[in-house]
Amino acid sequence: MALEGIGAATHRIGFPKPRQNGYRESFHARLRDECLNFEESWSVEYGRVVLERWPREYNSEHMYSSFGYAIPAELTAASHGR
C-alpha cells in the first residue's frame, strides 16, 4: 500500500540542512567523537576495518550512562537471571 493511499506524505530533507534530521546528526557526531578522532587511518582498508569493528564494540562493550554505566551484555544477563 502506498503511503499516499493512507494519507501520509514523504518529505525530503533539503541539502544542506542536516539539523532537520537529529538522529543522523547524533550518530555522525558520536561516530566522529568516539571512533574517528581516536583512530589514525593509514589506508582505506584499515579505515574500513575500524568502521566495521566500531558498531560491535559500541553495542557490546560501551558503558551507557542511562543504564547506570552498565554494558549491554550485563543488562541482558541480569534480565535473564544469569
N, C-alpha and C positions, 0 to 999 in steps of 0.2 A: 504494500500500500504506500503510495506516495505521501510525503509529508503534507503537500498542499491539499490532499484529499481529506485530511483531518483538521485542516485549519492552521497548520504550522508553516512557518516560512524559514528558509535558510538565510542567514546573514553572514556575510564575509567580513573579516577584519581587514580594514584598509591598510595598505603598506604606506608608510612606516608608522603604524600606530600600535606598538606592542603592548601598551598599557591596557588595551581593551581585552587582553587575554592574560589574566593574572596567574592562572595555573602554569601556563607555558613560561612566563617570565620567572615565576618562583622556581620552577625546575631548572631553567638555564642558570639562574643565579646560584643555586645550590650546587649544580654540576661544576660551575666555574670555581666557586669558593672551596669546595671540598675535594675536588678531583684535579681539575686542570691547573690550578695555581700551585699544587703540590708536586706535580709530575713534570719532568723535563723530557719532552719527546724528541728523540733523535731521528726518528724515521716515521713514516706513515704507518708501517706495520706495528711499531711499538705503540703508537698512539691508539691504534685500533685495539690492541690488547688491553691497554689501560681503560679505554672506554667500554669494552666488553666486560671487564672484571668489576668495574665500579658498581653497577646495579646489584650484583650478587653480594658484594661486601656491604653496600649500603643497607640492603634489606635483611641481611643475616647477622651483621656484626656491629652496625651503627646503634649507639645508645640513644633512645628517644626521651627527651625531657618530659613529654606529655605522658609517658608511661613510667615515670619515676626513675628515669635513667636505666631502664632495662633494655636488653636486646630482644628482638622478636622471638628468638629461639627460647629464651627464658619465659616469655609470656605464653608461648604455645605449650611448653611443658607444664607450666603452672595451671593452665586452663584444662589440660587433660589429666591432671592429678599425678604427674610423674615426679 
